[in-house]
């Protein structure tokens, strides 16, 4: 498998985007789209029998069938992912299923559905059956990451690993009963040897690892534990990344792409989480990079890859464009810097300080390389990439103000900063409305549908408002 996972349930894009995305993936030789259509926020598909759990603007059945056909015509298989254990407050926040909450807080990132209630398996089987009937794909992904089971088991005097494995084994069995091969996230069997021993070995394990120092040790552990089918999952956008697929995402991608050379690893699905943190069209660069990294079994040559991107996407070999592409992933605005926008007593790392200094020093130059006079194909992608750099620059200026570092090269005078910010807010808002539903509450609010405050994640629009 050579593909990506798109997180359409935390923020759903205008539906045409997913058709365009599949076309782009096909152009870069990808063959798999994992559709993360189910999470705490709700269902992004009006799954038959569960229409009341669907989020606003969700796909209807006919649209999904058209998307599946569109993908198949281009050699891409869509793997559905339905959460069945953790990340299930889309179920337990609903009045009629509230009694299935395995604990007290449905809004937690690490919530859990009650694995011992007989109603849970009946409900989960219905979800699996509805998903299996709608998606013709051989695989069905059951989630099972980040399950907060400890307090549930402590209150009942139970061993979490045994409860976890027993329940997940039953869910895997349900998937096979409905004619599909089960896939699941591998974080729990990687971290817990007892779970690894007890878990049945016929599911495809998806090992996700988003850091820049990732090693193959967890993959080799899964293989030694008896799991013979493994997919690796890096991330182009996760909790620590904002605005664009930055250098840390590309480094992480390279490391996991190299792991696809290990016997037993059947491919790579690069994850793109929480679309509220980035501009839609700025991510195409990372998707293309992922395809090239997979094809090369590791790190592609950046100048060769950027040259290919310039020709395939923009139909241009302009020197300024190529230089901009070389600079683009260097603009990094990590999690601790984002938190500092909202809080004053946040300590940021020396590495983040270096990123801020780099952003201040190079943003103006990068933006100047590709002005409006440059004629390219797919100008909307280039404009989104430029706008993403502008967002990093403005947020970095604010961090520098808070740190007392506005004397650094590339910082803006207050009047210029205010003028640029006002213009950027208008541009970001217009780009959001063009590519997303303008009435989505996540455009202006960092509160999830469950009521949980999301400021530590922060949407791009709430970040700009904080400036």
C-alpha positions in Angstrom: 0.0 0.0 0.0 1.2 3.5 -0.8 -1.3 6.0 0.4 -2.6 8.5 2.9 -5.2 8.8 5.6 -7.5 11.8 5.6 -9.3 12.9 8.8 -12.6 14.0 7.3 -14.6 13.6 10.5 -12.9 16.2 12.7 -13.3 18.8 9.9 -15.1 17.8 6.7 -13.9 19.6 3.5 -16.3 20.6 0.7 -17.0 17.3 -0.9 -15.4 18.0 -4.3 -12.0 18.1 -2.5 -12.0 14.4 -1.9 -12.5 13.7 -5.6 -9.7 16.2 -6.5 -7.5 14.5 -3.8 -7.9 11.1 -5.4 -6.9 12.5 -8.8 -3.8 14.0 -7.3 -2.9 10.8 -5.5 -3.3 8.8 -8.7 -1.0 11.2 -10.5 1.7 10.5 -7.9 1.3 6.7 -8.1 -0.6 6.2 -4.8 -3.1 3.4 -4.5 -4.8 3.7 -1.1 -6.9 6.3 0.7 -7.8 5.5 4.3 -11.0 7.4 5.1 -11.0 8.3 8.8 -14.7 9.1 8.7 -15.5 8.3 12.3 -14.2 9.8 15.5 -15.4 11.6 18.7 -16.8 14.4 16.5 -19.2 12.1 14.7 -19.6 10.2 11.4 -18.6 12.0 8.2 -20.8 9.5 6.3 -24.5 9.1 6.8 -24.0 5.4 7.5 -27.3 3.5 7.0 -28.9 2.9 10.5 -26.7 5.5 12.1 -27.8 8.7 10.3 -28.5 10.4 13.7 -24.8 10.1 14.6 -23.6 11.9 11.4 -22.0 15.3 11.6 -23.3 18.3 9.7 -22.4 18.3 6.0 -21.6 14.5 6.1 -21.5 12.5 2.9 -24.7 10.7 2.0 -24.6 7.1 0.7 -24.8 8.1 -2.9 -21.9 10.5 -2.7 -19.6 7.9 -1.0 -20.5 5.3 -3.7 -19.6 7.9 -6.4 -16.3 8.6 -4.5 -15.5 4.9 -4.3 -16.2 4.4 -8.1 -14.1 7.6 -8.9 -11.2 6.1 -6.8 -11.5 2.6 -8.3 -11.3 4.1 -11.9 -8.0 5.6 -10.9 -6.5 2.5 -9.2 -7.2 3.7 -5.7 -8.9 1.6 -3.0 -10.7 3.4 -0.2 -10.3 1.7 3.2 -13.0 2.8 5.7 -12.0 3.3 9.4 -14.7 3.0 12.0 -13.8 3.6 15.7 -14.9 0.7 17.8 -13.2 1.2 21.2 -11.5 4.5 22.0 -12.5 7.7 20.3 -16.1 6.6 20.5 -17.8 9.6 22.2 -19.7 10.1 18.9 -21.7 7.1 20.3 -21.5 7.7 24.1 -22.4 11.4 23.8 -25.7 10.5 22.3 -28.5 10.2 24.7 -29.7 6.8 23.8 -26.1 5.3 24.1 -24.9 7.3 27.0 -25.1 4.2 29.2 -22.4 2.6 27.1 -19.7 5.0 28.2 -16.9 3.1 29.9 -16.1 5.8 32.6 -17.3 9.2 33.4 -16.0 11.6 30.7 -17.2 11.2 27.1 -15.3 14.4 26.1 -11.8 13.0 27.0 -9.4 12.3 24.1 -9.0 8.9 25.7 -12.6 7.9 26.2 -13.8 4.3 25.9 -17.0 2.5 25.1 -17.9 -0.1 27.7 -16.2 -3.4 26.5 -18.1 -5.6 29.0 -21.7 -4.4 28.2 -23.3 -6.9 25.8 -25.0 -4.1 24.0 -21.6 -2.7 22.9 -20.7 -5.6 20.7 -24.2 -5.7 19.2 -23.9 -2.0 18.4 -20.3 -2.3 17.1 -21.3 -5.3 14.9 -24.1 -3.1 13.4 -21.5 -0.4 12.6 -19.2 -2.9 11.1 -21.9 -4.5 9.0 -23.1 -1.2 7.7 -19.6 -0.1 6.8 -18.8 -3.5 5.2 -21.9 -3.3 3.0 -21.1 0.3 1.9 -17.4 -0.1 1.2 -16.3 -2.9 -1.2 -12.7 -2.7 0.0 -11.1 -5.9 1.3 -10.1 -4.1 4.5 -12.0 -2.6 7.3 -10.0 -0.5 9.9 -11.4 -0.8 13.4 -9.3 2.0 15.1 -8.5 0.9 18.6 -5.9 3.5 19.3 -5.5 5.6 22.5 -8.1 3.6 24.5 -8.4 5.0 28.0 -9.3 1.8 29.8 -7.2 2.0 33.0 -9.7 3.9 35.3 -12.6 1.7 34.0 -10.7 -1.4 34.9 -9.4 0.0 38.2 -13.0 0.6 39.3 -13.9 -3.0 38.6 -10.7 -4.7 39.8 -9.9 -6.0 36.3 -6.6 -6.3 34.4 -6.7 -3.8 31.5 -4.6 -5.8 29.1 -6.9 -8.9 29.4 -10.0 -6.8 29.0 -8.5 -4.9 26.1 -7.4 -8.0 24.2 -10.6 -10.0 24.8 -12.8 -7.2 23.5 -10.6 -6.4 20.5 -10.3 -10.0 19.5 -14.1 -10.2 19.4 -14.2 -7.0 17.2 -11.6 -8.5 14.9 -13.7 -11.6 14.6 -16.8 -9.5 13.7 -14.8 -7.9 10.8 -13.9 -11.3 9.4 -17.4 -12.6 9.9 -18.6 -9.8 7.6 -16.1 -10.8 4.9 -13.4 -8.2 5.5 -9.8 -8.3 6.7 -9.4 -6.3 9.9 -6.8 -3.5 10.2 -6.1 -1.6 13.4 -3.7 0.9 15.0 -0.8 -0.9 16.7 0.0 1.5 19.6 -1.4 -0.8 22.4 0.3 -4.0 21.3 3.5 -2.1 20.7 3.5 -0.7 24.3 2.0 -3.7 26.2 3.6 -7.1 25.9 0.6 -8.8 27.5 -1.8 -7.3 24.9 0.7 -8.4 22.1 0.6 -12.0 23.5 -3.2 -12.2 23.9 -4.2 -10.4 20.7 -5.1 -12.6 17.7 -2.5 -12.3 14.9 -4.6 -12.2 11.8 -5.3 -8.4 11.8 -3.1 -6.0 9.8 -1.3 -3.9 12.3 -0.8 -0.2 11.4 2.2 1.1 13.4 2.0 4.9 13.7 5.0 6.9 14.8 5.2 10.7 14.3 8.6 11.7 15.7 11.7 12.6 13.9 13.8 10.0 15.7 11.6 7.0 14.8 13.3 3.6 14.7 12.3 0.3 13.3 12.4 -1.4 16.7 8.6 -1.3 17.2 8.0 -2.9 13.8 10.5 -5.6 14.5 8.8 -6.2 17.9 5.4 -6.6 16.2 7.0 -9.1 13.8 8.6 -11.1 16.6 5.3 -11.1 18.5 3.7 -12.9 15.6 2.0 -10.1 13.6 3.0 -10.9 10.0 1.2 -8.1 8.2 2.2 -4.5 9.1 1.6 -1.1 7.6 3.7 1.9 8.8 2.0 5.2 9.4 4.0 8.5 9.6 2.2 11.8 9.7 2.2 14.9 7.5 0.2 16.7 10.1 -0.2 15.7 13.7 -0.4 17.3 17.2 2.9 19.1 16.9 2.6 20.6 13.3 0.8 23.8 12.1 -0.1 25.3 8.8 1.9 23.1 6.4 3.8 19.8 6.1 7.1 21.0 7.6 10.6 19.5 7.7 9.8 17.4 10.8 6.9 15.8 8.9 9.1 15.1 5.9 11.8 13.6 8.1 9.3 11.4 9.9 7.9 10.3 6.5 11.4 9.4 5.2 12.2 7.3 8.3 9.0 5.3 8.1 9.2 5.0 4.3 12.6 3.2 4.8 10.9 0.7 7.1 8.8 -0.5 4.1 11.9 -2.4 3.0 11.5 -4.7 6.0 10.0 -8.1 5.1 6.5 -8.3 6.5 5.8 -4.5 6.1 3.2 -4.3 3.3 3.3 -0.5 2.8 2.8 3.0 4.2 -0.3 5.1 4.8 0.7 8.6 5.7 -1.7 10.2 8.2 -3.1 13.8 7.9 -4.9 14.7 11.1 -7.1 17.6 12.2 -7.6 19.7 9.1 -8.3 22.8 11.2 -4.5 23.1 11.8 -3.6 23.6 8.1 -4.6 25.0 4.8 -6.1 22.3 2.5 -4.1 23.1 -0.6 -0.8 23.6 1.3 -0.8 19.8 2.1 -0.4 18.6 -1.5 3.4 19.2 -1.3 3.6 16.7 1.6 1.4 14.2 -0.2 3.7 14.3 -3.2 6.7 14.0 -1.0 5.2 10.9 0.7 4.7 9.2 -2.6 8.3 9.9 -3.6 9.7 8.8 -0.2 7.7 5.5 -0.5 8.9 5.0 -4.1 12.5 5.6 -3.0 12.3 3.5 0.1 13.4 6.5 2.2 14.7 10.0 1.7 14.2 11.4 -1.8 16.5 14.0 -3.1 14.8 17.3 -2.2 15.9 19.2 -5.4 14.9 16.3 -7.7 11.6 16.0 -5.8 10.9 19.7 -5.9 11.7 19.9 -9.5 9.2 17.1 -10.2 6.6 18.8 -8.1 7.1 22.1 -9.9 6.7 20.4 -13.3 3.8 18.1 -12.4 1.7 20.5 -10.4 2.7 24.0 -11.6 4.0 23.2 -15.1 6.9 25.5 -14.4 10.7 25.3 -13.8 10.9 29.0 -12.7 14.0 29.4 -10.6 12.2 31.5 -8.0 9.5 28.8 -7.7 12.1 26.1 -7.2 13.9 28.1 -4.5 10.5 28.7 -2.8 9.8 24.9 -2.8 13.2 24.3 -1.2 12.5 26.8 1.5 8.8 25.8 2.1 9.1 22.9 4.5 11.7 24.8 6.6 9.0 27.0 8.1 8.0 25.2 11.3 5.7 26.5 14.0 5.4 23.7 16.6 3.0 22.9 19.4 4.7 24.8 22.3 4.8 28.0 20.1 1.1 27.6 19.3 0.3 27.3 23.0 2.3 30.5 23.8 -0.2 32.4 21.6 -2.9 31.7 24.1 -1.1 31.6 27.4 1.7 33.7 28.8 3.5 31.2 31.1 4.5 28.7 28.5 8.1 27.5 28.3 9.3 26.8 24.8 12.3 24.8 23.8 15.5 26.1 22.3 14.7 24.3 19.1 11.5 26.2 18.9 13.3 29.4 19.4 15.5 28.5 16.5 12.5 27.8 14.3 11.0 31.2 15.3 14.3 33.0 14.4 14.4 31.1 11.1 10.8 32.0 10.2 11.5 35.7 11.0 14.6 35.7 8.9 13.4 33.9 5.8 9.6 34.3 5.4 9.7 37.7 3.5 12.3 36.3 1.1 10.4 33.1 0.4 7.1 34.9 -0.2 8.9 37.4 -2.5 10.2 34.5 -4.7 6.7 33.7 -6.1 4.7 36.9 -6.5 1.4 37.2 -8.3 3.1 37.9 -11.6 4.4 34.3 -11.8 2.2 32.4 -14.2 1.7 28.7 -13.2 -0.9 26.0 -13.4 -2.9 25.3 -10.2 -2.2 28.8 -8.9 -4.6 28.1 -6.0 -2.2 25.5 -4.6 0.8 27.9 -4.8 -1.3 30.7 -3.2 -2.2 28.4 -0.3 1.4 27.5 0.2 2.4 31.2 0.2 -0.5 32.0 2.6 0.7 29.1 4.9 4.2 30.7 5.1 2.6 34.0 5.8 0.6 32.5 8.7 3.8 31.0 10.2 5.6 34.3 9.8 2.8 36.3 11.6 2.5 33.8 14.4 6.3 33.8 14.8 6.2 37.5 15.1 3.7 37.3 17.9 5.8 34.7 19.7 8.9 36.9 19.3 7.0 39.8 20.8 6.1 37.7 23.8 9.7 36.5 24.2 11.1 40.0 23.7 12.9 39.0 20.6 11.4 41.4 18.0 14.9 42.8 17.3 15.7 39.7 15.3 16.2 40.0 11.6 13.0 39.7 9.6 10.7 40.9 12.4 8.1 43.5 11.4 7.4 46.9 12.7 4.1 47.2 14.6 2.4 49.1 11.8 3.5 46.7 9.1 2.6 43.7 11.3 -0.9 45.1 11.9 -1.4 45.8 8.2 -0.1 42.3 7.1 -2.2 40.6 9.8 -5.4 42.3 8.8 -4.9 41.3 5.2 -3.9 37.8 6.1 -7.1 37.3 8.2 -9.2 38.2 5.2 -7.2 35.9 3.0 -7.3 33.0 5.4 -11.0 33.4 5.9 -11.6 33.5 2.1 -9.5 30.4 1.6 -11.3 28.6 4.4 -14.7 29.5 2.8 -13.6 28.4 -0.6 -12.4 25.0 0.4 -14.5 24.3 3.5 -18.0 24.9 4.8 -18.2 28.5 5.9 -20.6 27.7 8.7 -18.4 25.0 10.3 -17.9 26.1 14.0 -14.3 25.2 13.9 -13.6 28.1 11.6 -13.8 30.4 14.6 -13.9 28.2 17.7 -11.5 25.8 19.3 -14.3 23.9 21.1 -15.1 20.4 19.8 -18.7 19.2 19.4 -18.3 17.3 22.7 -17.6 20.6 24.4 -13.9 20.0 25.0 -11.7 23.0 24.8 -9.2 22.5 21.9 -7.0 25.5 22.4 -3.9 23.4 22.7 -4.7 22.2 19.2 -5.9 25.6 17.9 -7.4 26.2 14.6 -5.6 28.3 12.1 -8.3 31.0 12.4 -8.3 31.0 16.2 -4.5 31.3 16.1 -4.8 34.4 13.8 -7.5 35.8 16.1 -5.1 35.4 19.0 -2.5 37.7 17.3 
